[in-house]
């Protein structure tokens, strides 16, 4: 699974979590999405972990600066499974 494939799958998750449409690109970050607050973030992380069958470590997701880095983290977690 490459970054583009992960982002495509993330797009479907974002479409269900956020009320307003978010067009994902590797450069998109939480500050670019007005609806992306702490509660939405938790819902998003739970949905991502479930969809990809991965678990994130404490603080790990916060280190990702944008969707591209988050996708890379998912790829890393998947390769460790």
URTA-V775974 format. One record per pair of residues at least 24 apart in sequence whose C-alpha atoms are under 10 Angstrom apart, sorted by sequence separation. I is the first residue (numbers start at 1). J is the second residue. If there is no record, write none. Layout:
I|J, I|J
This chain:
17|41, 53|77, 54|78, 18|43, 49|74, 52|77, 53|78, 54|79, 17|43, 18|44, 48|74, 52|78, 54|80, 55|81, 17|44, 54|81, 16|44, 53|81, 14|44, 17|47, 13|44, 16|47, 13|45, 14|47, 10|44, 13|47, 14|48, 31|65, 32|66, 13|48, 29|64, 30|65, 31|66, 29|65, 30|66, 10|47, 28|65, 29|66, 30|67, 10|48, 13|51, 27|65, 28|66, 29|67, 9|48, 26|65, 27|66, 28|67, 29|68, 26|66, 27|67, 28|68, 29|69, 10|51, 25|66, 26|67, 27|68, 28|69, 29|70, 9|51, 10|52, 24|66, 25|67, 26|68, 27|69, 9|52, 24|67, 25|68, 26|69, 24|68, 26|70, 26|71, 6|52, 26|72, 10|67, 7|67, 10|70, 6|67, 7|68, 10|71, 6|68, 9|71, 7|70, 8|71, 3|67, 4|68, 6|70, 7|71, 3|68, 6|71, 7|72, 3|69, 5|71, 6|72, 3|70, 4|71, 7|74, 3|71, 4|72, 6|74, 2|71, 3|72, 6|75, 2|72, 3|73, 5|75, 3|74, 2|74, 3|75, 1|74, 2|75, 1|75, 1|78, 1|79
